[in-house]
Amino acid sequence: MANLLDTVDQRTNLVGKNRLELLLFHLQGRQLFAINVFKVKEVVKLPPLNKLPNAHPKISGVANIRGASIPVINLREAIGFRPINTDEECNLIITEYNRTVQGFLVGKVDHIVNMTWDEVMHPPSTVGRNHYLTALAKLEKEGKEEIIEILDVEKVLAEIIEYDVTISEGVLDEAIINEFSGVKILHADDSPTARNQVKATLEPLGVEIVTAENGQQALDILKGWAKEGKRIEDEILMLITDAEMPIMDGYKLTSEVRADPNMSALHITLNTSLSGSFNQAMVEKVGCNELLSKFQPDRLVETVQKRLKEKLGLE
């Protein structure tokens, strides 16, 4: 138990300081790609794969890892290139996103690098809208500067899994359904896919979504309202923020909001694809009101509805 608590404390300290760890790997080429270590369960050499009939074409098969059947996504093919050719350098990165476990077929796994989120940049607008990047980072390696491409795994998964944004019958409270109209929510997430999912779920109810691509943008919006003399809790119902974002992550954003008397009472929901035993400790450490795992449209609506009832004095 002591070791577990020590590990939790190490992870929460890392996140609270706006830092991240990236697992670097190749997709059979010189270019370095990365995903956040928090989402990685383990890395193994590519085991034999069993083919699945009628599976999505980007699913290479199923791997048996210690008795668990894990779908394997050919990551090179999933981001628009020719499928990776399996060889002795191939590895399987096993991850947990949105409460599901999957493996990504990659080439050589390089190493783990620790950096701050403010060292991470948005992709340039000139790359268009159909890319699979959430961010870029620079790395000094062997005296040379290399660009790391941080992949938008949520977009990759959404194209394979097809997340449903339909709200189940009975979730909405008919007594307050008209109260959603005109409600404003600030949503911070670096993934266009995640932003679109939240919009597609809440906007049909009449909710207005103000979007930010990172924590710094969200903080600037909040400070701008405060500077205009607006009371933040009257301007928006709540802040929904992702955990991982370039420039400023969701934990740092929450800490900044809680430290500012003009906005410290703002209701904050951490909406993250990160799974595992560390999340609740992180949420409590920085002061979020609640944790919501992606992507659950019913839970999202229930969370917003509960907050709306609180504001209306009905709960």
Buried (B, 14 or more C-beta within 10 A) or exposed (E): EEEEEEEBEEBBEBBBBBBBBBBBBBBBEEEBBBBBBBBBBEBBEBBEBEEBEEBEEBBBBBBEBEEEEBBBBBBBBBBEEEBBEBEEBBBBBBBBBBEEBBBBBBBBBBEEBEBBBBBBBBBEEEEEEEBBBBBBBEBEBEEEEBEBBBBBBBBBBBBBBEBEBEBEEEEBBEEEEEBBEEBEBBBBBBBBBBBBBBBBBBEEBEBBBBBBBBBBBBBEBBBEBBEEEBEBEEBBBBBBBBBBBBBBBBBBBBBBBBEBEBBEEBBBBBBBBBBEEBBBBBBEBBBBBBBBBBBBBBBBBBBBBBBBBEBEEEE
